[in-house]
Amino acid sequence: MLWLLFLLVACAAAVASCARLCLAAIAAAQEPEGAGAGRGALSLYEAAFLSGGPQRVGDLALVAMDRQRRLLLAHTGWVTVVDPDGKDELERSVITAIGPHGQSPVPPVRAALAGAAPVRALADRLVAAGLAVPAAARTNVAAAVRQVRAAAGLVLLMGAAALLIVEPEAGREKAAAWFALPLLLTLGCLTIARIEAHPYTRWASPAGQKLLGRIETPRPRPARFAPGRGGDRRGGDGQGRGVGVYGREGADAELLTLLALHGASALPDPALRAAFKAHWGH
């Protein structure tokens, strides 16, 4: 009956880790009373943070400045400053992140922008308004998920060890069935967390998600209709004059909204996608 000790360890680890995950998820779902009440429409940068976090805000700033021809995002994955005078703190952070030479690969710029002071200030405002999940809550849920994964591995390890010491005539099937219970508990918990709280947890609180739901997702325009700097990149005439059937201002607003809500992978412009594609982590 020594295998019962292994079962006890497995059950204790499974129950403790799943309980921690449940408590962390409940804490992350809590929000201040009246969160989002009377709040108007989200700005693009607020929508970007609530949809994809700090990195999405940086991506939006890069593309917005690119569309204004104040920097150039090349399909090779480099960004070059065209106008060194930033209009606000975030744009000045972009220029600072690119560096004194005025040119840099995209990955370090994105990493620097994710931790820039204007992005942190935006996050603090959204958390204070009850629209974003606090960083501590996100960290707790992510740590709890890792603990449940570790518990699932421990259950498998304990089960394998128990089956090695159980004689076939003593009923290995019965022992395996008992270990299946904590394994199902941990796997079920991970499945629910994956569905309900991925990516552990969402950046937006329930109130923030409601505001995001009010934003109409623009339909991606074919790249040939988007005006821009050159015929091979934006569908222009090669001299910086767009020739698309949609106005530049409206097309840019739709493109930036699409980026804010769905990320760089949703950009209709293949050149812009290429500027980010080599560095996506998914």
N, C-alpha and C positions, 0 to 999 in steps of 0.2 A: 504493500500500500504506500510505498515511498512516493509513487507518482502523484499522490494527492497533495504532497507538499509543492510539487511543481505546478499543479493545477491552482493551488491557493495563490501562489505568486502571480501566475498569469491573470487570474480573476481580479486580484487586487490592483494590478497595474492597469488593466483594462477599465475597471470601474473608476479609478482615481483620475485617469487621463480623460475619459469621456465626461466625467463630472466637471473637470476644469474647463474643457472646451465649451460645455453648455453654459457655464457661468460667465466665461469670457464673451461668448456670443450675445448673451443677454445684456451684459454691461455695454457692449459695443452698440447695441440697438437702442439703448436709452438716449434720450435727447432732452434738452431743456424744455420746460413747458412753454408752449406758444412759439416753438421754433419755426421760422419761416412765415409766421403770421404777418400779413400786411406787406410782405416782401414783394417788390416788383420783379421784373424780368432779370434774369442773370446776365451779367456781362459775358463776353466770349471767354475771357480768361477765367472767370469763375466757373463757367460751364466746362472749360478744359480741365480745371483742377478736379472738379467733382466727377468728371467722366474718367480721367486717366491719371490724376495725381500731378506732382510737381514736374515730371518729365514732359507731360503733355502741354503744360504751360510754356515750357521752354521751346518745344517744337512749334507751338503756335506763334511765339514771338519771332522765331527764325523765319517761318514762312510768311508772316505778316510783313516783316521788313524786306524780305525777298520780293514780295508782290509790289511793295512801294519803291522797288529799285534802289534800296538803301544798303542792301548787301546782296551777294550772289550765292545761291546754293547750287553748286555744280553737281551733276549726276555722278561725278567721281567720288563724292563724299567729302568734299572740301567746301568751306564757307569763306567768302572774301568780303571784307568791308568795302562798301562804296561810299557811304556817307558816314563819317566818324562821329557825328553829333547826334546822340540819342535824344529822343523827344521826352522820355520819362525815365524813371529809375530802372525799369525792366530793360528797356532798350540799351541804356548805358551798361547794364550788367551783361547784356549780350556782347557789346563791343569789348568790354573788359575781358570777358571769357575767351574771346577770339585771340586776344593778345596784342602786343605792341606792333607786331609785324603786319597786322591787318589780314591775316590768313591763318586758317587752322583746319585740321580734320574735324568733322562733325562730332564724333564721340566725346572728346574731352569738353567740347563746348556744351553739349547736352548735359553731361555730368555736372559741370560747374553751375549751369543754370538751375538744375534741380535743387541745389542747395543755396541759391542766391538769396540775399536778404529780401528783395521784393516778393519772391515766391513764398518765402516763409511768412512774410507779413500777410499775404493773401490767404495762406492756409490758416493763420491765426484768426483772421476776420471771419472766415467761413465757419471755423470751429466755434467761435464765440457766438455766432448767429444760429448755431445748431444745425447748420447745413452740411457740415463735414464731420466725419468720424475722427475723434482725437487720435493723435499718433500713438499714445499709450494703449488705447483700446485695440488699435490695429496690431500693435506689437504683441499684446497679450493673446489675441486670437491666433496669430501666426505661430507663436510659441506653443500654444495649446494643441494646434494641429500637428506640429512636429512631435509633441509628446505622445499623441494618439498613434501616430505612425510608428514611433519607437515601441509603444506598447504592443502594437500588432506584431512587430518583429519579435518581441519578447515572447508573445504567446506562441508563435511558431517554434521558437527555440525551445521553450519549455515543453511544448507538445512533442517535439522530436526527441528530446531527452527522456521524456516519460515513456515513449513508445520503445525506446531502447532497453529500458529496464523492466518493462512489463513482459512477462512470459506469454507466448501465444495462447496457451491454454487458460491464462488468467483473464483473457478478454481484451485484446488490444483495440477491438472495434469500440467497445464501451468507453475506454479511455479517450480515444480519438473523438468520440461524440461529445464528451464533456469539454474537451479543449475547443471544439467547434463553437461553443457558446460565447466565450470571451472574444474569439476571433470574429464572429459575426457582429458582436457589439462594436468592436473597434472599426471594422470595415463599414458597417452601417453608419456610424458616426461620421467617418470621413466622407462617405457618399453624400450625406445630408449637408455637411459643411461645404462640399464642392458645389452643390446645387444652390444653397442658400447664401453662402458667405464668400464665395470666390470673387476676387482674389484675396480673401482673408484679411480684412473684410473690404467691402466696397469703400471707395473714398467718400461717397456721398451718404449722408444719413437718410432715414426715410423721408424727412422733410426736403432734403436736397434732391432726392430722387424724384419727388413729386414735381419740383421746379424743372428738373431736367426733362421730365416727361411732357412739359408744356412747349418745349422747343421743337419746332417742326424740322425734321431732318431733310435738308435739301436733296434733290435728286442729282447725282453726279452728272456733270456735263461732259460730253466727249471732249477730249483734249483739243481737237482741231477747232472747237468753237470758243476756246478760252483765249482772250487776247493776251499779248505779252510782248517780250523783248525781241524774239527772233522767230523766224519761220520754222526752225527745227525744234523749238522748245515750247512756244506758247501759241502757235498758230498765227503769228503776226506776219508782217510783210518783210521781216529781216532788218528793218530800220527802227524798231521799237514801237511801231504803230500797230495796235491790234486790229484785226480785220474780222473778228468773230461777230456773230449775229447778236450776241448778248453784250450789254454794256459792261465795261471793265469793272466799274464799281460794284455792280450787282453780282457779277461773276466772282469777284474776289470775296465778297461777303458770303456767298454760298460756299465757296471753297474753304474759307476759314471756319465757317460753322461746321462743315463736314469734318474738318480736321479736329476741331475742339470736341466733337461728340464721339468720333470713331477712330481717331488716330491717323498716323501717317499712312497706314496701309490702305486707307479709304480714299486717298487723294487720287483724282482722275488724271493728273498730269504725270506721265511716266518718268519725266526727268526729276520731278520733285520726289517721287517714290524712290527713285534710284539713289537720291542724295541721302536717304535714311535707310534704305533697305538692307544694305550690308551690315548695318549696325543694330538691327532689331534683335531683341533677345527672344523672339518667338517665331 
